[in-house]
Amino acid sequence: MADIGIGIVGGGYMGKAHAVAMAAVGAVFNTALRPRLEMVCASSAASAERYRAAFGFARATEDWRVLVCDPKVEAVVIAAPQALHRDVAEAAFAAGKPVFCEKPLGTDVDDSRAMVAAAEAAGAINMTGFNYIRTPASQFARQLIECGEIGEIIGFRGEHTEDFLADPDAPATWRTSGLPNGTMGDLAPHPVNCALRLMGPIQSLLAEVETVYHDRPGGKVTNDDHAHMLCRFESGVLGSIYASRVATGRKMGYAYEVTGSKGAIRFDGEDQNAIHLYKMSGPEAQRGFTKILTGPAHPDYEPFCQGPGHGTGYQDQIIIEARDFLQAIETGQNIWPTFRDGMAVNQVIAAAHASSDAKAWRNVNDF
């Protein structure tokens, strides 16, 4: 076993999640590389020191350049606001270091394209953070689709719905200002990533992007609350995607349904340890969706728990991401989702905004 110094830019919600994951991944997956929490960066010296002490880092800094250039930091995790993603990633690649970057990859497609170019020019390991698709249940769903268990795929419906801004009297925050912070930059990338993973590339789409509550206590809302997308995949299959931060009653509505000629699959993130499978077989009176609880027989479950149905949680998804990142570094081979996969999501989001503005279908490859 060899250790590897990890530097995390950002110590907030996602910074903590990645610090915890890096501290746990070696024990959970018995990885060949064992992370060493070397340095954390935050917006002030005081907050950086607070995160250092809380998460167990050796050192702290308020300057991300110091972190990126430090020789003891051998891999960089970017968990900072989107405006910093490109600069940090480009500097890390220039220093020859692997980079894991939280979604959305950049503030726009231009940022993402530049980040992909920097990663590929450097020949560096790169990964984008899409944790929800890594649940054992969703990994199993992909296996079922790929091995033809539900036949020829004829439809997809996906969503990510939450209600953290469903109350019109909730005050304006940083989330309600600026395009990268709207639903299209925050929630929509997850079901788009899911659709691309399960269904393949999206060829064209028709979208409506909308702000429901234009005024909130404390300020104007300058970004989107929810959006609908009608999608035509390159396979020819028709699908739809919905994202909303004003979906009253939904707490973690990351959900999808894949319909095939011989069956169907349903998943709901509020019940993330189960997959619902329908198979068109047997007497009609006995047909129906079967709830399958995940267990050691499903991908990436057993390292966490040996009991079927006991379940995995949100933090475990981040630990699986950490395992993949370390494995990519160890083998020198990128593992999905790379920066290019993150850019593909940004292209779909850009096409959706353009479609909504023009009230017309748009080809994703034009963006």
Contacts in CASP RR format, 6 or more apart in sequence:
PFRMAT RR
TARGET T0000
AUTHOR 0000-0000-0000
METHOD contacts of the structure
MODEL  1
MADIGIGIVGGGYMGKAHAVAMAAVGAVFNTALRPRLEMVCASSAASAER
YRAAFGFARATEDWRVLVCDPKVEAVVIAAPQALHRDVAEAAFAAGKPVF
CEKPLGTDVDDSRAMVAAAEAAGAINMTGFNYIRTPASQFARQLIECGEI
GEIIGFRGEHTEDFLADPDAPATWRTSGLPNGTMGDLAPHPVNCALRLMG
PIQSLLAEVETVYHDRPGGKVTNDDHAHMLCRFESGVLGSIYASRVATGR
KMGYAYEVTGSKGAIRFDGEDQNAIHLYKMSGPEAQRGFTKILTGPAHPD
YEPFCQGPGHGTGYQDQIIIEARDFLQAIETGQNIWPTFRDGMAVNQVIA
AAHASSDAKAWRNVNDF
1 32 0 8 1.000
1 33 0 8 1.000
1 34 0 8 1.000
2 32 0 8 1.000
2 33 0 8 1.000
2 34 0 8 1.000
3 33 0 8 1.000
3 34 0 8 1.000
3 35 0 8 1.000
3 36 0 8 1.000
4 33 0 8 1.000
4 34 0 8 1.000
4 35 0 8 1.000
4 36 0 8 1.000
4 74 0 8 1.000
4 75 0 8 1.000
4 326 0 8 1.000
4 329 0 8 1.000
5 35 0 8 1.000
5 36 0 8 1.000
5 37 0 8 1.000
5 38 0 8 1.000
5 72 0 8 1.000
5 73 0 8 1.000
5 74 0 8 1.000
5 75 0 8 1.000
6 22 0 8 1.000
6 35 0 8 1.000
6 36 0 8 1.000
6 37 0 8 1.000
6 38 0 8 1.000
6 73 0 8 1.000
6 74 0 8 1.000
6 75 0 8 1.000
6 77 0 8 1.000
7 37 0 8 1.000
7 38 0 8 1.000
7 39 0 8 1.000
7 40 0 8 1.000
7 41 0 8 1.000
7 57 0 8 1.000
7 67 0 8 1.000
7 73 0 8 1.000
7 75 0 8 1.000
7 76 0 8 1.000
7 77 0 8 1.000
8 15 0 8 1.000
8 18 0 8 1.000
8 19 0 8 1.000
8 22 0 8 1.000
8 37 0 8 1.000
8 39 0 8 1.000
8 40 0 8 1.000
8 41 0 8 1.000
8 57 0 8 1.000
8 76 0 8 1.000
8 77 0 8 1.000
8 79 0 8 1.000
9 41 0 8 1.000
9 64 0 8 1.000
9 67 0 8 1.000
9 68 0 8 1.000
9 76 0 8 1.000
9 77 0 8 1.000
9 78 0 8 1.000
9 79 0 8 1.000
9 80 0 8 1.000
9 84 0 8 1.000
9 88 0 8 1.000
10 40 0 8 1.000
10 41 0 8 1.000
10 42 0 8 1.000
10 51 0 8 1.000
10 78 0 8 1.000
10 79 0 8 1.000
10 80 0 8 1.000
11 19 0 8 1.000
11 40 0 8 1.000
11 41 0 8 1.000
11 42 0 8 1.000
11 47 0 8 1.000
11 48 0 8 1.000
11 51 0 8 1.000
11 55 0 8 1.000
11 79 0 8 1.000
12 42 0 8 1.000
12 51 0 8 1.000
12 79 0 8 1.000
14 79 0 8 1.000
14 102 0 8 1.000
15 40 0 8 1.000
15 51 0 8 1.000
15 77 0 8 1.000
15 79 0 8 1.000
16 51 0 8 1.000
16 54 0 8 1.000
16 55 0 8 1.000
17 79 0 8 1.000
17 314 0 8 1.000
17 315 0 8 1.000
17 318 0 8 1.000
18 77 0 8 1.000
18 79 0 8 1.000
18 100 0 8 1.000
18 318 0 8 1.000
18 322 0 8 1.000
19 37 0 8 1.000
19 40 0 8 1.000
19 51 0 8 1.000
19 55 0 8 1.000
19 56 0 8 1.000
19 57 0 8 1.000
20 55 0 8 1.000
20 315 0 8 1.000
20 318 0 8 1.000
21 315 0 8 1.000
21 318 0 8 1.000
21 319 0 8 1.000
21 321 0 8 1.000
21 322 0 8 1.000
22 35 0 8 1.000
22 37 0 8 1.000
22 77 0 8 1.000
22 322 0 8 1.000
23 35 0 8 1.000
23 37 0 8 1.000
23 55 0 8 1.000
23 56 0 8 1.000
24 319 0 8 1.000
24 322 0 8 1.000
25 31 0 8 1.000
25 35 0 8 1.000
25 319 0 8 1.000
25 322 0 8 1.000
25 323 0 8 1.000
25 326 0 8 1.000
26 34 0 8 1.000
26 35 0 8 1.000
28 303 0 8 1.000
28 304 0 8 1.000
28 319 0 8 1.000
28 323 0 8 1.000
29 303 0 8 1.000
29 319 0 8 1.000
29 323 0 8 1.000
31 323 0 8 1.000
31 326 0 8 1.000
31 327 0 8 1.000
31 330 0 8 1.000
32 326 0 8 1.000
32 330 0 8 1.000
33 326 0 8 1.000
33 329 0 8 1.000
33 330 0 8 1.000
35 322 0 8 1.000
35 326 0 8 1.000
36 58 0 8 1.000
37 55 0 8 1.000
37 56 0 8 1.000
37 57 0 8 1.000
37 58 0 8 1.000
38 57 0 8 1.000
38 58 0 8 1.000
38 59 0 8 1.000
38 70 0 8 1.000
38 72 0 8 1.000
38 73 0 8 1.000
38 74 0 8 1.000
39 57 0 8 1.000
39 58 0 8 1.000
39 59 0 8 1.000
39 60 0 8 1.000
39 61 0 8 1.000
39 66 0 8 1.000
39 67 0 8 1.000
39 70 0 8 1.000
39 72 0 8 1.000
39 73 0 8 1.000
40 48 0 8 1.000
40 51 0 8 1.000
40 52 0 8 1.000
40 55 0 8 1.000
40 57 0 8 1.000
40 59 0 8 1.000
40 60 0 8 1.000
40 61 0 8 1.000
40 67 0 8 1.000
41 48 0 8 1.000
41 60 0 8 1.000
41 61 0 8 1.000
41 62 0 8 1.000
41 63 0 8 1.000
41 64 0 8 1.000
41 66 0 8 1.000
41 67 0 8 1.000
41 80 0 8 1.000
42 48 0 8 1.000
42 50 0 8 1.000
42 51 0 8 1.000
42 60 0 8 1.000
42 62 0 8 1.000
43 62 0 8 1.000
44 62 0 8 1.000
45 60 0 8 1.000
45 61 0 8 1.000
45 62 0 8 1.000
47 62 0 8 1.000
48 60 0 8 1.000
48 61 0 8 1.000
48 62 0 8 1.000
49 60 0 8 1.000
51 57 0 8 1.000
51 60 0 8 1.000
52 58 0 8 1.000
52 59 0 8 1.000
52 60 0 8 1.000
58 72 0 8 1.000
61 67 0 8 1.000
64 80 0 8 1.000
64 84 0 8 1.000
64 87 0 8 1.000
64 88 0 8 1.000
64 91 0 8 1.000
65 91 0 8 1.000
67 73 0 8 1.000
67 76 0 8 1.000
68 76 0 8 1.000
68 88 0 8 1.000
68 91 0 8 1.000
68 92 0 8 1.000
68 95 0 8 1.000
68 97 0 8 1.000
69 91 0 8 1.000
69 95 0 8 1.000
73 97 0 8 1.000
74 97 0 8 1.000
74 98 0 8 1.000
75 97 0 8 1.000
75 98 0 8 1.000
75 99 0 8 1.000
75 100 0 8 1.000
75 125 0 8 1.000
75 325 0 8 1.000
75 329 0 8 1.000
76 88 0 8 1.000
76 89 0 8 1.000
76 92 0 8 1.000
76 97 0 8 1.000
76 98 0 8 1.000
76 99 0 8 1.000
76 100 0 8 1.000
77 99 0 8 1.000
77 100 0 8 1.000
77 101 0 8 1.000
78 84 0 8 1.000
78 85 0 8 1.000
78 88 0 8 1.000
78 89 0 8 1.000
78 99 0 8 1.000
78 100 0 8 1.000
78 101 0 8 1.000
78 102 0 8 1.000
79 102 0 8 1.000
80 88 0 8 1.000
82 104 0 8 1.000
82 106 0 8 1.000
82 107 0 8 1.000
82 180 0 8 1.000
83 107 0 8 1.000
83 180 0 8 1.000
85 101 0 8 1.000
85 102 0 8 1.000
85 105 0 8 1.000
85 106 0 8 1.000
85 107 0 8 1.000
85 111 0 8 1.000
85 115 0 8 1.000
86 106 0 8 1.000
86 107 0 8 1.000
86 111 0 8 1.000
86 114 0 8 1.000
86 115 0 8 1.000
88 99 0 8 1.000
88 101 0 8 1.000
89 99 0 8 1.000
89 101 0 8 1.000
89 115 0 8 1.000
89 118 0 8 1.000
89 119 0 8 1.000
89 126 0 8 1.000
89 339 0 8 1.000
90 114 0 8 1.000
90 115 0 8 1.000
90 118 0 8 1.000
92 98 0 8 1.000
92 99 0 8 1.000
92 124 0 8 1.000
93 99 0 8 1.000
93 118 0 8 1.000
93 119 0 8 1.000
93 121 0 8 1.000
93 122 0 8 1.000
93 123 0 8 1.000
93 124 0 8 1.000
93 126 0 8 1.000
94 118 0 8 1.000
94 122 0 8 1.000
96 122 0 8 1.000
96 124 0 8 1.000
97 124 0 8 1.000
98 124 0 8 1.000
98 125 0 8 1.000
98 126 0 8 1.000
98 325 0 8 1.000
98 328 0 8 1.000
98 329 0 8 1.000
99 119 0 8 1.000
99 124 0 8 1.000
99 125 0 8 1.000
99 126 0 8 1.000
99 127 0 8 1.000
100 126 0 8 1.000
100 127 0 8 1.000
100 128 0 8 1.000
100 129 0 8 1.000
100 321 0 8 1.000
100 325 0 8 1.000
101 115 0 8 1.000
101 126 0 8 1.000
101 127 0 8 1.000
101 128 0 8 1.000
101 129 0 8 1.000
101 339 0 8 1.000
102 128 0 8 1.000
102 129 0 8 1.000
103 128 0 8 1.000
103 129 0 8 1.000
103 130 0 8 1.000
103 189 0 8 1.000
103 190 0 8 1.000
103 193 0 8 1.000
103 342 0 8 1.000
103 345 0 8 1.000
104 112 0 8 1.000
104 180 0 8 1.000
104 185 0 8 1.000
104 189 0 8 1.000
104 342 0 8 1.000
104 345 0 8 1.000
104 346 0 8 1.000
104 349 0 8 1.000
105 111 0 8 1.000
105 112 0 8 1.000
105 115 0 8 1.000
105 128 0 8 1.000
105 339 0 8 1.000
105 342 0 8 1.000
105 343 0 8 1.000
105 345 0 8 1.000
105 346 0 8 1.000
106 112 0 8 1.000
106 115 0 8 1.000
106 180 0 8 1.000
106 346 0 8 1.000
107 179 0 8 1.000
107 180 0 8 1.000
108 179 0 8 1.000
108 180 0 8 1.000
108 346 0 8 1.000
108 350 0 8 1.000
109 343 0 8 1.000
109 346 0 8 1.000
109 347 0 8 1.000
109 350 0 8 1.000
109 367 0 8 1.000
112 339 0 8 1.000
112 342 0 8 1.000
112 343 0 8 1.000
112 346 0 8 1.000
112 347 0 8 1.000
113 343 0 8 1.000
115 339 0 8 1.000
115 343 0 8 1.000
116 339 0 8 1.000
116 340 0 8 1.000
116 343 0 8 1.000
119 126 0 8 1.000
119 338 0 8 1.000
119 339 0 8 1.000
120 340 0 8 1.000
125 325 0 8 1.000
125 328 0 8 1.000
125 329 0 8 1.000
125 332 0 8 1.000
125 334 0 8 1.000
126 334 0 8 1.000
126 338 0 8 1.000
126 339 0 8 1.000
127 321 0 8 1.000
127 324 0 8 1.000
127 325 0 8 1.000
127 328 0 8 1.000
127 334 0 8 1.000
127 335 0 8 1.000
127 337 0 8 1.000
127 338 0 8 1.000
127 339 0 8 1.000
128 337 0 8 1.000
128 338 0 8 1.000
128 339 0 8 1.000
128 341 0 8 1.000
128 342 0 8 1.000
128 345 0 8 1.000
129 321 0 8 1.000
129 337 0 8 1.000
130 189 0 8 1.000
130 190 0 8 1.000
130 193 0 8 1.000
130 337 0 8 1.000
130 341 0 8 1.000
130 342 0 8 1.000
130 345 0 8 1.000
131 314 0 8 1.000
131 317 0 8 1.000
131 318 0 8 1.000
131 320 0 8 1.000
131 321 0 8 1.000
132 138 0 8 1.000
132 190 0 8 1.000
132 194 0 8 1.000
132 254 0 8 1.000
132 269 0 8 1.000
132 317 0 8 1.000
133 139 0 8 1.000
133 190 0 8 1.000
133 193 0 8 1.000
133 194 0 8 1.000
133 197 0 8 1.000
134 300 0 8 1.000
134 317 0 8 1.000
134 320 0 8 1.000
134 321 0 8 1.000
134 324 0 8 1.000
135 269 0 8 1.000
135 272 0 8 1.000
135 273 0 8 1.000
135 294 0 8 1.000
135 312 0 8 1.000
135 313 0 8 1.000
135 317 0 8 1.000
136 273 0 8 1.000
136 294 0 8 1.000
136 295 0 8 1.000
136 298 0 8 1.000
136 299 0 8 1.000
136 300 0 8 1.000
136 301 0 8 1.000
136 312 0 8 1.000
137 267 0 8 1.000
137 272 0 8 1.000
137 273 0 8 1.000
137 274 0 8 1.000
137 275 0 8 1.000
137 294 0 8 1.000
137 298 0 8 1.000
138 194 0 8 1.000
138 267 0 8 1.000
138 275 0 8 1.000
139 298 0 8 1.000
139 299 0 8 1.000
139 300 0 8 1.000
140 275 0 8 1.000
140 292 0 8 1.000
140 294 0 8 1.000
140 298 0 8 1.000
140 299 0 8 1.000
141 198 0 8 1.000
141 258 0 8 1.000
141 265 0 8 1.000
141 267 0 8 1.000
141 275 0 8 1.000
142 197 0 8 1.000
142 198 0 8 1.000
143 299 0 8 1.000
144 150 0 8 1.000
144 265 0 8 1.000
144 275 0 8 1.000
144 277 0 8 1.000
145 153 0 8 1.000
145 198 0 8 1.000
145 258 0 8 1.000
145 265 0 8 1.000
148 262 0 8 1.000
149 262 0 8 1.000
149 263 0 8 1.000
149 277 0 8 1.000
149 279 0 8 1.000
150 258 0 8 1.000
150 259 0 8 1.000
150 260 0 8 1.000
150 261 0 8 1.000
150 262 0 8 1.000
150 263 0 8 1.000
150 264 0 8 1.000
150 265 0 8 1.000
150 277 0 8 1.000
150 278 0 8 1.000
150 279 0 8 1.000
151 260 0 8 1.000
151 261 0 8 1.000
151 262 0 8 1.000
151 263 0 8 1.000
152 260 0 8 1.000
152 261 0 8 1.000
152 262 0 8 1.000
153 199 0 8 1.000
153 235 0 8 1.000
153 237 0 8 1.000
153 258 0 8 1.000
153 259 0 8 1.000
153 260 0 8 1.000
154 237 0 8 1.000
154 259 0 8 1.000
154 260 0 8 1.000
154 261 0 8 1.000
155 237 0 8 1.000
155 238 0 8 1.000
155 239 0 8 1.000
155 258 0 8 1.000
155 259 0 8 1.000
155 260 0 8 1.000
156 195 0 8 1.000
156 198 0 8 1.000
156 199 0 8 1.000
156 231 0 8 1.000
156 233 0 8 1.000
156 237 0 8 1.000
156 238 0 8 1.000
156 239 0 8 1.000
156 240 0 8 1.000
156 256 0 8 1.000
156 257 0 8 1.000
156 258 0 8 1.000
156 259 0 8 1.000
157 239 0 8 1.000
157 240 0 8 1.000
157 241 0 8 1.000
157 256 0 8 1.000
157 257 0 8 1.000
157 259 0 8 1.000
158 191 0 8 1.000
158 194 0 8 1.000
158 195 0 8 1.000
158 240 0 8 1.000
158 241 0 8 1.000
158 242 0 8 1.000
158 255 0 8 1.000
158 256 0 8 1.000
158 257 0 8 1.000
159 191 0 8 1.000
159 241 0 8 1.000
159 242 0 8 1.000
159 243 0 8 1.000
159 244 0 8 1.000
159 253 0 8 1.000
159 254 0 8 1.000
159 255 0 8 1.000
159 256 0 8 1.000
160 187 0 8 1.000
160 188 0 8 1.000
160 190 0 8 1.000
160 191 0 8 1.000
160 242 0 8 1.000
160 243 0 8 1.000
160 244 0 8 1.000
160 253 0 8 1.000
160 254 0 8 1.000
160 255 0 8 1.000
161 187 0 8 1.000
161 242 0 8 1.000
161 243 0 8 1.000
161 244 0 8 1.000
161 247 0 8 1.000
161 250 0 8 1.000
161 253 0 8 1.000
161 255 0 8 1.000
162 187 0 8 1.000
162 244 0 8 1.000
162 245 0 8 1.000
162 247 0 8 1.000
162 250 0 8 1.000
162 251 0 8 1.000
162 252 0 8 1.000
162 253 0 8 1.000
163 245 0 8 1.000
163 246 0 8 1.000
163 247 0 8 1.000
163 248 0 8 1.000
163 249 0 8 1.000
163 250 0 8 1.000
163 251 0 8 1.000
164 170 0 8 1.000
164 245 0 8 1.000
165 175 0 8 1.000
165 176 0 8 1.000
165 213 0 8 1.000
165 225 0 8 1.000
165 245 0 8 1.000
165 246 0 8 1.000
166 245 0 8 1.000
166 246 0 8 1.000
166 247 0 8 1.000
166 248 0 8 1.000
166 249 0 8 1.000
168 213 0 8 1.000
168 216 0 8 1.000
169 216 0 8 1.000
169 217 0 8 1.000
170 216 0 8 1.000
170 217 0 8 1.000
171 216 0 8 1.000
171 217 0 8 1.000
171 218 0 8 1.000
172 216 0 8 1.000
172 217 0 8 1.000
172 218 0 8 1.000
172 219 0 8 1.000
172 220 0 8 1.000
172 221 0 8 1.000
174 181 0 8 1.000
175 181 0 8 1.000
175 182 0 8 1.000
175 186 0 8 1.000
175 245 0 8 1.000
176 182 0 8 1.000
176 216 0 8 1.000
176 219 0 8 1.000
176 221 0 8 1.000
176 222 0 8 1.000
176 223 0 8 1.000
177 221 0 8 1.000
177 222 0 8 1.000
177 223 0 8 1.000
178 222 0 8 1.000
178 223 0 8 1.000
179 185 0 8 1.000
179 223 0 8 1.000
179 224 0 8 1.000
179 353 0 8 1.000
181 223 0 8 1.000
182 223 0 8 1.000
182 224 0 8 1.000
182 225 0 8 1.000
182 245 0 8 1.000
183 223 0 8 1.000
183 224 0 8 1.000
183 225 0 8 1.000
183 226 0 8 1.000
183 227 0 8 1.000
183 243 0 8 1.000
183 244 0 8 1.000
183 245 0 8 1.000
184 209 0 8 1.000
184 223 0 8 1.000
184 224 0 8 1.000
184 227 0 8 1.000
184 243 0 8 1.000
184 349 0 8 1.000
184 352 0 8 1.000
184 353 0 8 1.000
185 349 0 8 1.000
186 245 0 8 1.000
187 243 0 8 1.000
187 244 0 8 1.000
187 245 0 8 1.000
188 227 0 8 1.000
188 241 0 8 1.000
188 243 0 8 1.000
188 349 0 8 1.000
188 352 0 8 1.000
189 345 0 8 1.000
189 346 0 8 1.000
189 349 0 8 1.000
190 243 0 8 1.000
190 254 0 8 1.000
191 241 0 8 1.000
191 242 0 8 1.000
191 243 0 8 1.000
191 254 0 8 1.000
191 256 0 8 1.000
192 202 0 8 1.000
192 241 0 8 1.000
192 345 0 8 1.000
192 348 0 8 1.000
192 349 0 8 1.000
193 337 0 8 1.000
193 341 0 8 1.000
193 342 0 8 1.000
193 345 0 8 1.000
194 254 0 8 1.000
194 256 0 8 1.000
195 202 0 8 1.000
195 231 0 8 1.000
195 233 0 8 1.000
195 239 0 8 1.000
195 241 0 8 1.000
195 256 0 8 1.000
196 202 0 8 1.000
196 341 0 8 1.000
196 344 0 8 1.000
196 345 0 8 1.000
196 348 0 8 1.000
197 336 0 8 1.000
197 337 0 8 1.000
198 256 0 8 1.000
198 258 0 8 1.000
199 233 0 8 1.000
199 235 0 8 1.000
199 237 0 8 1.000
199 239 0 8 1.000
199 258 0 8 1.000
200 233 0 8 1.000
200 234 0 8 1.000
200 235 0 8 1.000
201 233 0 8 1.000
201 234 0 8 1.000
201 344 0 8 1.000
201 364 0 8 1.000
202 231 0 8 1.000
202 232 0 8 1.000
202 233 0 8 1.000
202 234 0 8 1.000
202 348 0 8 1.000
202 364 0 8 1.000
203 232 0 8 1.000
203 233 0 8 1.000
203 234 0 8 1.000
203 236 0 8 1.000
203 363 0 8 1.000
203 364 0 8 1.000
203 365 0 8 1.000
204 231 0 8 1.000
204 232 0 8 1.000
204 351 0 8 1.000
204 361 0 8 1.000
204 362 0 8 1.000
204 363 0 8 1.000
204 364 0 8 1.000
205 229 0 8 1.000
205 230 0 8 1.000
205 231 0 8 1.000
205 232 0 8 1.000
205 348 0 8 1.000
205 351 0 8 1.000
205 352 0 8 1.000
205 355 0 8 1.000
205 361 0 8 1.000
205 362 0 8 1.000
205 364 0 8 1.000
206 229 0 8 1.000
206 230 0 8 1.000
206 355 0 8 1.000
206 360 0 8 1.000
206 361 0 8 1.000
206 362 0 8 1.000
207 227 0 8 1.000
207 228 0 8 1.000
207 229 0 8 1.000
207 230 0 8 1.000
207 351 0 8 1.000
207 352 0 8 1.000
207 353 0 8 1.000
207 355 0 8 1.000
207 356 0 8 1.000
207 362 0 8 1.000
208 227 0 8 1.000
208 228 0 8 1.000
208 356 0 8 1.000
209 224 0 8 1.000
209 227 0 8 1.000
209 352 0 8 1.000
209 353 0 8 1.000
209 356 0 8 1.000
210 224 0 8 1.000
210 225 0 8 1.000
210 226 0 8 1.000
210 227 0 8 1.000
210 356 0 8 1.000
211 221 0 8 1.000
211 223 0 8 1.000
211 224 0 8 1.000
211 225 0 8 1.000
212 225 0 8 1.000
212 226 0 8 1.000
212 246 0 8 1.000
213 221 0 8 1.000
213 225 0 8 1.000
213 246 0 8 1.000
214 220 0 8 1.000
214 221 0 8 1.000
215 221 0 8 1.000
225 244 0 8 1.000
225 245 0 8 1.000
225 246 0 8 1.000
226 242 0 8 1.000
226 243 0 8 1.000
226 244 0 8 1.000
226 245 0 8 1.000
226 246 0 8 1.000
226 247 0 8 1.000
227 242 0 8 1.000
227 243 0 8 1.000
227 244 0 8 1.000
227 352 0 8 1.000
227 356 0 8 1.000
228 240 0 8 1.000
228 241 0 8 1.000
228 242 0 8 1.000
229 240 0 8 1.000
229 241 0 8 1.000
229 242 0 8 1.000
229 348 0 8 1.000
229 352 0 8 1.000
229 355 0 8 1.000
230 238 0 8 1.000
230 239 0 8 1.000
230 240 0 8 1.000
231 238 0 8 1.000
231 239 0 8 1.000
231 240 0 8 1.000
231 241 0 8 1.000
232 238 0 8 1.000
232 239 0 8 1.000
233 239 0 8 1.000
244 250 0 8 1.000
247 253 0 8 1.000
250 270 0 8 1.000
251 270 0 8 1.000
252 269 0 8 1.000
252 270 0 8 1.000
252 272 0 8 1.000
253 268 0 8 1.000
253 269 0 8 1.000
253 270 0 8 1.000
254 268 0 8 1.000
254 269 0 8 1.000
255 266 0 8 1.000
255 267 0 8 1.000
255 268 0 8 1.000
255 269 0 8 1.000
255 270 0 8 1.000
256 265 0 8 1.000
256 266 0 8 1.000
256 267 0 8 1.000
257 264 0 8 1.000
257 265 0 8 1.000
257 266 0 8 1.000
257 267 0 8 1.000
258 264 0 8 1.000
258 265 0 8 1.000
262 279 0 8 1.000
262 280 0 8 1.000
262 281 0 8 1.000
263 277 0 8 1.000
263 278 0 8 1.000
263 279 0 8 1.000
263 280 0 8 1.000
264 277 0 8 1.000
264 278 0 8 1.000
264 289 0 8 1.000
265 275 0 8 1.000
265 276 0 8 1.000
265 277 0 8 1.000
265 278 0 8 1.000
266 275 0 8 1.000
266 276 0 8 1.000
266 278 0 8 1.000
266 289 0 8 1.000
267 274 0 8 1.000
267 275 0 8 1.000
267 276 0 8 1.000
268 274 0 8 1.000
272 312 0 8 1.000
272 313 0 8 1.000
273 293 0 8 1.000
273 294 0 8 1.000
273 309 0 8 1.000
273 311 0 8 1.000
273 312 0 8 1.000
273 313 0 8 1.000
274 291 0 8 1.000
274 292 0 8 1.000
274 293 0 8 1.000
274 294 0 8 1.000
275 291 0 8 1.000
275 292 0 8 1.000
275 294 0 8 1.000
276 289 0 8 1.000
276 290 0 8 1.000
276 291 0 8 1.000
276 292 0 8 1.000
277 289 0 8 1.000
277 290 0 8 1.000
277 292 0 8 1.000
278 287 0 8 1.000
278 288 0 8 1.000
278 289 0 8 1.000
278 290 0 8 1.000
279 287 0 8 1.000
279 290 0 8 1.000
280 287 0 8 1.000
281 287 0 8 1.000
293 308 0 8 1.000
293 309 0 8 1.000
293 311 0 8 1.000
294 301 0 8 1.000
294 308 0 8 1.000
294 309 0 8 1.000
294 311 0 8 1.000
294 312 0 8 1.000
295 301 0 8 1.000
295 302 0 8 1.000
295 305 0 8 1.000
295 307 0 8 1.000
295 308 0 8 1.000
295 309 0 8 1.000
295 310 0 8 1.000
295 311 0 8 1.000
296 302 0 8 1.000
296 305 0 8 1.000
296 306 0 8 1.000
296 307 0 8 1.000
296 308 0 8 1.000
297 308 0 8 1.000
300 320 0 8 1.000
300 323 0 8 1.000
301 311 0 8 1.000
301 312 0 8 1.000
304 311 0 8 1.000
304 312 0 8 1.000
304 316 0 8 1.000
304 319 0 8 1.000
305 311 0 8 1.000
305 312 0 8 1.000
324 335 0 8 1.000
325 335 0 8 1.000
327 335 0 8 1.000
328 334 0 8 1.000
328 335 0 8 1.000
347 364 0 8 1.000
347 365 0 8 1.000
347 367 0 8 1.000
348 364 0 8 1.000
350 367 0 8 1.000
351 362 0 8 1.000
351 363 0 8 1.000
351 364 0 8 1.000
351 366 0 8 1.000
351 367 0 8 1.000
352 362 0 8 1.000
354 362 0 8 1.000
354 367 0 8 1.000
355 361 0 8 1.000
355 362 0 8 1.000
END
